Amino acid sequence: MSRFANFYIVRRILFFLGILLIFSGCGQQSANEIVIGAVLPMTGDAATFGQNAARGATLAIEKTMDEKLLGNTKVKLVVEDSRGNPADAASAGRKLIDVESASLMIGDVTSSGTHALIPIITNKRIPLISPSASDPTLSGSSPFFARVWPSDVYEANIIGEYAKKQKFSRIAMIYANTDYGVGMVKALRNVIPAEMIALDIPVDRGLVDFRPTLKRIQLANADALFVVQYPEDAKRLLGQIEEMGITVPILATATFEDPMVAESPGAERVVFASPIPPDDKEGSRVAFVEAYKKKFGSAPGVLSDTGYDAARILLIAWTQKGAQGPEAISQYIRGLRDYPGISGKMSFDEKGDIIKSYGLKTVRNKSFVWLDSK
């Protein structure tokens, strides 16, 4: 073989080795960096929740870095927009893992988006914590899944018992035709007698005109409404309820806890169940609120605190069990008891669910307050 042929072969080998080195470096996480991927709706109907959760997660990462809990290891948060739908959530999840090399994940805020992530994180063995997915069927859906928001079952028990205590006899249900809406109605049906339900009406997200539905409720002589809607839709619905002169009490869910809802006509007739956070005067809660206002220029919103807790718990679990692999990280999370979260004290079970204390909230003077507060 000629000297030129040998040179050509060597050059080709070096070329292919260079290609292999380039691609082997792609998607590799630095030894001194942890990537947390967040699949959250940054646009669309649920954008308020996604943005709040992302802001909370950002604060948790900054605090963890400031405390040097990870030594010299840096933490990078990469957020992908799920747009509030499962297909985009799945695409975002795959990108975060395959391209961004995320080894921990937060998401989604919707149950449907979280369902889309479950097979992906299970296959890739990535610990994930959802800030708010509440569908009961998510319980135990993956050994790598946990959530810092209770299952619909807990919330439905609280509001259902309240409805029975108030002796409502004909409750009309208006709910978003989503996994969350359907799950909440199903959970409530398991708490209250069937004869208490006058109507069961699913509606599409983004519905502009609720008046035909509200007319049906008037004709049914309902003495209370149970509403499962997201803030933008809830604001529109409350306005039309007021326009039509419907004055019955309104039962709702924690998705109502948004400033735009509090300012809506008729909001003071709304009662909903919500996890009880730490006292606003408690040290860590005060520090969180102050840091949030300083960084983002506004008070924390719904899911700001659970977004914080999701990121913080993932990083604490990493410091304890990261060297042992994702299974050990997930098992550590599920073993936490009485964890002092910013969103409240919580204990996890073997299915990744948490137990938190719940209370009832309403609106007074355009602000959310606990029902038993003066």
Residue, then its C-alpha position, 0 to 999 in steps of 0.5 A: m500500500s502506498r504512502f499516500a494511501n496510508f495518509y488517506i486512511v489515517r486522515r479518514i479515521l481522524f475525521f470520523l473520530g472527530i465527528l464521534l467526539i463532537f456528537s458524544g459531547c452533544g447533550q452531555q451535562s457538565a459534571n459541575e452543572i445540574v439541569i432542571g427541565a421545566v415543562l410549563p404553560m408559559t402561553g395559553d389559557a394556563a399561562t398564569f399558573g405556568q409563569n408563577a411556577a417558573r418564577g417560584a422554581t427560579l427562586a428555589i434554585e437561587k436560594t439553593m445556590d446561595e446556601k452552597l448546598l451543592g458545593n461548586t455545582k451549578v444549577k441551570l433551569v430550562v423552561e419549555d412551553s407546554r402551551g397547556n396541551p399534552a402534545d406540546a408537553a410531551s414534545a417539550g419533555r423529550k427536548l429537555i431530556d434529549v437535547e438539554s440533558a435535564s436530569l430532574m424535571i418539574g411539570d406540568v401544571t395541568s393533569s393532561g400535560t403531566h399524563a403526557l410526561i409520565p411515559i417519557i420520564t419513566n422510560k428515561r428514568i428522570p425524577l419529576i415533581s408536578p406543582s399542581a397536577s391533581d388527577p387521582t389517576l396519576s397516583g402511582s403512575s410512575p416510580f419517578f413521579a411525585r406532586v406537591w399538590p394533593s389529589d382532587v380527592y382531598e379537595a373534593n372531600i372538603i368542598g363536598e362536606y361543606a355543601k352537605k353542611q349548607k344543606f344544598s339540595r340541587i347543585a348544578m355543575i359547570y366544569a372545564n372539559t379537561d382531565y382536571g375538570v372531569g376529575m374534580v366532578k368525579a371526585l365530588r360525586n363520590v362525596i355527595p349523594a347523587e340526588m344533590i346533583a341537578l345538572d352536570i354540564p361540561v364546557d370547552r375551554g375559552l367558551v365566550d358565551f355561557r348564557p345558554t348554559l346558565k339559562r339551563i341552570q335557571l330552569a333547573n332551579a339549582d340552589a348552588l353552583f359547583v364551578v371548575q374553571y380556569p381564571e380567564d374563563a372563570k372571570r367571564l363566567l362570573g360576569q355573565i352569572e351576575e348579568m343574568g341575575i343568578t344569585v345562588p352560592i358558588l362552590a369552586t376549586a383552587t383554580f379560582e384563586d387569581p386576582m382577576v377572579a377576585e375582582s370579578p362581579g359576584a366573586e364574594r359568593v364563591v367558596f373554594a377549598s385550598p391547601i393551607p400554607p404556613d402562617d404569613k408571619e412564619g419566617s421562611r414564608v415571609a422571606f419567600v414573599e419578600a424575595y419574590k416581590k423584590k425579584f419579580g415586582s409583584a406578590p406570589g400568585v397561585l403555584s408560585d410557592t408549589g413551583y418553589d417547593a418542587a424545585r427545592i425538593l428535587l435539589i435537596a433529594w439530589t444532594q442526598k441521593g444524587a450519586q446513587g441514581p434516579e431511583a434513589i432520588s425518587q425514593y428519597i422524595r417519597g420518604l419525606r415526612d412533615y417537610p416544611g414547604i413554602s406552600g405548607k407542611m407536607s408528607f409524601d406517600e409511596k405513590g408520590d402523593i402528598i397529604k396537606s391540610y385544607g381549608l375554605k376560602t372566599v373573597r372579601n373586598k377583592s381579596f382572598v381570605w379564609l372563610d372563618s376569618k373576620 
